[in-house]
């Protein structure tokens, strides 16, 4: 691929001398620690953070419908509130499919992002590269479609035996062969065009499938109307090209740097960024590696559950029980020394919750390792917060969209815990503002807890 891993070395001289801050209203709640303020919940009419549905229709953002995303409007709002303009630099430690970077590029603002999931990183890299020769891109698209149309009969001889079973179950044999035939022709192209068409094909998979492949689960036994893979791919390609052409020419070369790496320990220079905006994995037992199995299996990146664990799960911050082997952890002392050092009261409270979850798991059939998941999640996030603090300029803000959780009914106020840990790693203060309620659609499920959950914005100031 291209455009990877560029490091920067910037001085503090360009740090903003004045930033607009949200002023607490009279009804704002001040926590016991005077450095923490809880703002009134945002109403639907007030919110400028939008919803994930916004990104499903927006050019470039809509290319890959990755689960658990956030609205591009949230990034726009934060950039405007913090006076982030060209000349300043933005950082996203959990870049995902590059929502933050795409918005920054579209405004001429340089940005950097870290993403640990290798497949998601590839998608994000393509979404943030706009500097094509557009005449050549148009010509390649037309040539590729014509070649596929003329030679499609050759697809009938493709051997499906090596294809992972999950992929075979999602398509009829004929349609799968056509998709694999397209993949073989894309492989002949040169970069950056090969990656562009590869992502277009990847985006077409769930649209063409004859199985229910909506996020978050793939359900091969639930059949839906299958669509011709060639037609879906063609439509996706031309939509992506049209989206790219909506970008003003002066922004096509705006630097948007992506690094395949770990937010817990980056190689960026200290005090490099004017703002950090992100939405990290929620503590909701969502297995990001499993949710992209169709795509990673189809493209040959992995072919078994063990492959997924070795090549993807092992790289990610722990937020799901499928990432955990209980024998690797000491429950009596699950909270890391680093977390204990920066936030001893939080560490003690978390250990109490972990102990309670250890007892509760024995009362449930699944016996899920929520206890370890909770402890390790905050161990990992402590490191990510510390590194985010390090790479920000003085008085810059680190803004996180977060959701709380309640495994086995034990409430984990993620935003408050991370706010307190943030103070421990050096941030001078934080605010929390609720965006919306969560989990309402599960009210009728007797197997789930009935704790009211929410999504919030945590803003930490260095």
C-alpha positions in Angstrom: 0.0 0.0 0.0 1.0 3.7 0.1 0.8 6.7 2.4 1.8 4.7 5.5 3.5 5.6 8.8 4.9 9.0 8.2 6.2 10.4 11.5 6.2 14.1 12.3 8.4 16.4 14.4 6.7 19.6 15.2 7.5 22.2 17.9 4.9 23.7 20.2 5.1 27.1 18.6 2.0 26.5 16.5 -0.2 25.6 19.5 -3.4 27.5 19.6 -3.3 30.3 22.1 -7.0 30.5 22.6 -9.7 27.8 22.3 -13.4 28.1 22.6 -14.5 26.0 25.5 -18.0 24.8 26.3 -19.2 26.8 29.3 -21.0 24.8 32.0 -24.6 25.8 32.4 -26.1 26.4 35.8 -27.4 22.9 35.8 -24.0 21.4 35.2 -23.0 18.9 37.8 -19.5 19.2 39.3 -18.0 16.0 40.6 -16.2 15.5 43.9 -13.0 16.2 42.0 -13.2 19.9 41.0 -11.5 19.0 37.7 -14.5 17.0 36.5 -17.7 18.6 35.2 -20.8 16.7 34.1 -22.7 18.8 31.5 -26.5 18.5 31.0 -27.5 15.8 28.4 -27.7 16.9 24.8 -31.2 16.8 23.4 -31.9 15.6 19.9 -32.7 19.2 18.8 -29.4 20.5 20.2 -27.1 17.8 19.1 -24.6 18.6 16.4 -22.9 15.2 16.8 -25.3 13.5 14.5 -25.8 9.7 14.3 -24.0 6.9 12.4 -26.9 7.0 9.8 -25.4 10.3 8.5 -22.2 8.5 7.4 -24.2 5.7 5.6 -25.3 8.3 3.0 -22.3 10.6 2.8 -19.7 10.5 -0.1 -16.6 8.4 0.8 -17.8 7.7 4.4 -20.4 5.3 2.9 -17.9 3.1 1.1 -17.6 0.4 3.8 -20.5 0.1 6.3 -18.3 -0.8 9.3 -20.1 -1.5 12.5 -20.1 0.7 15.6 -19.1 3.8 13.7 -19.9 7.4 14.5 -21.2 10.3 12.4 -18.8 12.5 10.3 -20.9 15.4 11.6 -19.4 14.8 15.1 -16.0 15.4 13.7 -17.1 18.6 11.8 -18.7 19.9 15.0 -15.5 19.3 17.1 -13.2 20.8 14.5 -15.4 24.0 14.4 -15.7 24.2 18.2 -11.9 24.0 18.6 -11.0 26.3 15.8 -9.1 23.6 14.0 -8.2 25.0 10.6 -5.6 24.3 7.9 -2.2 24.5 9.5 -3.2 22.6 12.6 -2.9 18.8 13.0 -5.5 16.3 14.3 -5.0 12.8 15.7 -7.3 9.8 16.0 -5.7 6.9 18.0 -8.6 4.5 17.0 -9.0 5.5 13.4 -11.3 2.6 12.3 -12.3 3.3 8.7 -10.9 6.9 8.9 -14.0 9.0 9.6 -11.9 11.6 11.4 -9.2 11.7 8.7 -11.7 11.9 5.8 -13.4 14.9 7.4 -10.0 16.6 8.1 -8.8 16.0 4.5 -12.0 17.5 3.1 -11.2 20.7 5.0 -7.5 20.8 4.1 -6.5 19.8 7.7 -3.6 17.5 8.1 -4.4 14.4 10.2 -2.8 11.2 11.6 -4.5 8.0 12.7 -3.6 4.7 14.3 -5.5 1.5 13.4 -4.6 -2.0 14.7 -7.0 -4.1 12.6 -5.1 -5.0 9.5 -8.1 -5.3 7.1 -9.8 -2.2 8.5 -6.5 -0.3 8.1 -6.4 -1.3 4.4 -10.0 0.1 3.9 -9.1 3.3 5.7 -5.9 3.8 3.7 -7.9 3.7 0.4 -10.6 6.1 1.9 -7.9 8.6 2.6 -6.1 8.5 -0.7 -7.6 10.9 -3.2 -4.6 11.9 -5.4 -5.4 9.7 -8.4 -5.0 10.4 -12.1 -8.7 10.6 -12.6 -8.5 10.1 -16.4 -6.6 6.9 -15.8 -9.0 5.8 -13.0 -11.9 6.2 -15.4 -10.1 4.3 -18.1 -9.2 1.5 -15.8 -12.7 1.1 -14.5 -14.1 1.0 -18.1 -11.4 -1.5 -19.2 -11.9 -3.7 -16.1 -15.7 -3.9 -16.6 -15.4 -4.7 -20.3 -12.8 -7.4 -19.6 -15.0 -9.0 -16.9 -18.0 -8.9 -19.2 -16.1 -10.5 -22.1 -14.3 -13.2 -20.1 -16.8 -14.0 -17.4 -17.4 -17.5 -18.8 -13.9 -18.3 -17.5 -15.3 -18.0 -14.0 -17.1 -21.3 -14.3 -13.8 -23.2 -14.0 -12.8 -21.7 -10.7 -12.3 -24.3 -7.9 -14.2 -23.4 -4.8 -12.7 -26.1 -2.6 -10.0 -23.8 -1.0 -12.6 -21.1 -0.2 -13.5 -21.0 3.6 -16.9 -22.5 4.3 -18.4 -19.3 5.7 -17.8 -17.5 2.4 -19.3 -20.4 0.4 -22.4 -20.3 2.5 -23.0 -16.6 1.8 -23.2 -17.0 -2.0 -24.4 -19.3 -4.7 -21.5 -21.2 -6.4 -22.0 -19.2 -9.6 -22.1 -15.8 -7.9 -19.0 -16.7 -5.7 -17.1 -17.7 -8.8 -17.9 -14.4 -10.4 -16.7 -12.5 -7.4 -13.5 -14.5 -7.3 -13.0 -13.9 -11.0 -13.2 -10.2 -10.4 -10.7 -10.5 -7.6 -8.2 -12.2 -9.9 -8.4 -9.4 -12.4 -8.0 -6.7 -9.8 -4.8 -8.4 -8.6 -3.2 -7.7 -12.0 -3.5 -3.9 -11.6 -0.8 -1.6 -10.2 -1.1 0.5 -7.0 -2.8 2.7 -6.0 -5.6 1.5 -8.4 -5.4 -2.2 -7.3 -6.3 -1.2 -3.7 -9.1 1.1 -4.9 -10.8 -1.7 -6.9 -10.1 -4.2 -4.2 -11.9 -2.1 -1.6 -14.8 -1.6 -4.1 -15.1 -5.4 -4.4 -14.9 -5.8 -0.6 -17.7 -3.3 -0.2 -19.8 -5.2 -2.6 -19.7 -8.5 -0.8 -22.5 -8.0 1.7 -24.6 -6.3 -0.8 -24.4 -9.3 -3.2 -24.8 -12.0 -0.6 -27.7 -14.4 -0.5 -27.3 -14.8 3.2 -28.2 -12.2 5.9 -24.9 -10.4 6.3 -26.1 -7.2 8.0 -24.0 -6.0 10.9 -23.1 -7.3 13.4 -23.8 -10.9 12.5 -23.6 -13.1 9.5 -26.5 -15.6 9.4 -26.0 -18.0 6.4 -29.2 -20.0 7.3 -31.3 -16.8 6.9 -31.6 -16.4 3.2 -32.3 -13.1 1.4 -32.4 -12.1 -2.3 -29.0 -12.6 -3.8 -27.7 -10.0 -6.2 -25.4 -10.5 -9.2 -21.8 -9.8 -7.9 -20.7 -8.2 -11.2 -23.5 -5.7 -11.2 -23.1 -4.8 -7.5 -19.3 -4.4 -8.0 -19.8 -2.2 -11.1 -22.3 0.0 -9.2 -19.9 0.3 -6.2 -16.9 1.3 -8.4 -18.7 4.1 -10.2 -20.2 5.4 -7.0 -16.8 5.5 -5.4 -15.3 7.3 -8.4 -18.2 9.8 -8.3 -17.6 10.4 -4.6 -14.0 11.1 -5.1 -14.8 13.7 -7.8 -16.9 15.7 -5.3 -13.7 16.5 -3.4 -12.4 20.0 -4.3 -9.1 19.7 -6.2 -7.2 21.7 -3.6 -7.9 19.1 -0.9 -7.0 16.0 -2.9 -3.4 16.1 -1.6 -4.2 17.1 2.0 -2.0 14.8 4.1 -3.9 12.1 5.9 -1.4 9.7 7.4 -2.4 6.3 8.6 -0.3 3.9 10.7 -0.9 0.2 11.2 -0.1 0.1 14.9 -1.1 0.3 18.5 -2.6 3.3 20.3 -1.1 2.1 23.5 2.4 2.9 22.4 2.9 5.1 19.3 6.1 6.5 17.8 4.7 10.0 17.2 6.8 12.9 18.5 5.6 14.4 21.8 3.4 17.5 21.7 2.7 17.0 18.0 -1.1 17.4 17.7 -3.5 20.3 18.2 -6.5 18.0 18.8 -7.4 14.4 19.3 -10.8 13.0 18.4 -11.7 9.4 18.5 -14.3 6.7 19.4 -12.4 3.7 20.9 -13.9 0.1 21.1 -16.8 0.1 23.6 -16.7 -2.3 26.5 -19.6 -4.2 25.1 -18.2 -7.6 24.2 -18.2 -6.8 20.5 -15.7 -8.9 18.6 -14.3 -6.7 15.9 -12.2 -9.5 14.4 -15.2 -11.8 14.1 -17.4 -9.2 12.6 -15.1 -8.8 9.6 -14.6 -12.5 9.0 -16.5 -12.5 5.6 -14.1 -9.9 4.2 -10.9 -11.2 5.7 -11.8 -14.8 4.6 -12.7 -13.7 1.1 -9.5 -11.7 0.5 -7.3 -14.5 1.9 -6.0 -12.6 4.9 -7.3 -15.4 7.2 -9.1 -18.7 6.7 -9.8 -20.1 10.2 -10.9 -18.9 13.6 -7.3 -19.5 14.8 -6.0 -17.2 12.0 -8.4 -14.5 13.0 -7.1 -14.8 16.6 -3.5 -14.7 15.7 -3.6 -12.1 13.0 -6.3 -9.7 14.3 -7.6 -10.3 17.8 -4.1 -10.4 19.3 -3.5 -6.9 18.0 -6.6 -5.2 19.4 -7.4 -3.6 22.8 -9.4 -6.2 24.8 -13.1 -5.4 24.6 -14.5 -8.9 24.0 -14.4 -12.2 25.9 -13.4 -14.0 22.7 -10.0 -12.3 23.0 -9.4 -13.9 26.4 -7.7 -17.2 27.5 -8.5 -17.3 31.2 -5.4 -19.3 32.0 -3.3 -16.3 31.0 -4.5 -14.0 33.8 -4.3 -13.8 37.6 -7.7 -12.6 38.7 -6.7 -11.6 42.2 -4.5 -8.9 40.8 -5.9 -8.2 37.4 -5.5 -4.4 37.6 -2.1 -3.3 36.2 0.5 -1.6 38.2 0.3 1.4 35.8 -3.4 1.9 36.4 -2.9 1.5 40.2 -0.2 4.1 40.1 -2.1 6.8 38.2 -5.6 6.2 39.7 -5.5 4.1 42.9 -9.1 4.7 43.9 -10.4 3.8 40.4 -8.1 0.7 40.5 -9.6 -0.4 43.8 -13.2 0.1 42.6 -12.5 -1.8 39.4 -11.0 -4.7 41.3 -14.2 -4.8 43.4 -16.3 -5.0 40.2 -14.0 -7.6 38.7 -14.4 -9.8 41.8 -18.1 -9.4 41.6 -18.2 -10.4 38.0 -16.0 -13.5 38.8 -18.7 -14.7 41.2 -21.6 -13.9 38.9 -20.1 -15.7 35.9 -20.5 -19.0 37.8 -24.2 -18.3 38.0 -24.6 -18.0 34.2 -24.6 -20.7 31.6 -22.2 -18.9 29.3 -19.7 -18.3 32.1 -18.3 -15.4 30.0 -15.0 -13.8 31.2 -16.4 -10.4 31.7 -14.3 -10.1 34.8 -11.0 -10.3 32.9 -12.4 -8.3 30.0 -13.2 -5.3 32.3 -9.9 -5.3 34.0 -7.8 -5.7 30.8 -9.9 -3.1 29.0 -9.0 -0.4 31.5 -5.4 -1.6 31.7 -5.1 -1.1 27.9 -7.0 2.2 27.9 -4.7 3.6 30.6 -1.8 3.1 28.2 -3.8 4.7 25.3 -4.7 7.7 27.4 -1.2 8.2 28.6 0.1 8.1 25.0 -2.6 10.5 23.8 -1.6 12.9 26.6 2.0 12.7 25.5 1.4 13.5 21.8 -0.9 16.5 22.4 0.2 20.1 22.6 -0.3 22.0 25.8 -4.0 23.0 26.4 -5.1 20.8 23.5 -8.2 18.6 24.0 -8.6 14.9 23.6 -12.3 14.1 22.8 -13.7 10.6 23.1 -17.1 9.3 22.1 -17.8 6.4 24.6 -20.5 4.1 25.8 -20.9 2.6 29.3 -21.7 -1.1 29.9 -23.3 -3.5 32.3 -22.0 -7.0 32.0 -24.1 -9.4 34.1 -25.9 -6.3 35.3 -22.8 -4.7 36.9 -22.7 -1.1 35.7 -19.3 0.1 34.4 -19.4 3.9 33.9 -16.7 3.9 31.2 -16.7 7.6 30.6 -16.2 8.5 34.3 -13.6 5.9 34.8 -11.6 7.0 31.8 -12.0 10.7 32.9 -10.5 9.9 36.3 -7.7 7.9 34.7 -7.1 10.8 32.4 -6.5 13.0 35.3 -4.0 10.5 36.7 -1.9 10.5 33.5 -1.7 14.3 33.5 -4.8 15.9 31.9 -5.8 19.0 33.9 -9.6 18.5 33.8 -12.4 16.7 31.9 -16.1 17.2 31.1 -18.7 14.5 30.3 -21.9 15.1 28.3 -24.5 12.5 27.5 -25.4 12.2 23.8 -28.1 9.5 23.8 -29.5 6.5 25.5 -28.5 3.0 24.4 -29.8 -0.6 24.5 -33.5 0.3 24.3 -34.1 -2.2 21.6 -33.1 -5.1 24.0 -35.7 -4.3 26.6 -37.8 -7.3 25.8 -34.8 -9.7 26.0 -35.1 -11.5 29.3 -31.5 -12.8 29.0 -30.1 -9.2 29.2 -29.7 -6.8 32.1 -32.0 -3.8 32.5 -29.4 -1.2 33.4 -30.0 2.0 31.5 -27.0 2.7 29.2 -25.9 5.8 27.4 -23.4 7.2 24.9 -21.4 10.2 26.0 -18.7 12.6 25.0 -15.6 12.7 27.3 -13.4 15.8 26.8 -10.0 15.9 28.4 -7.9 19.0 28.4 -4.1 18.8 28.7 
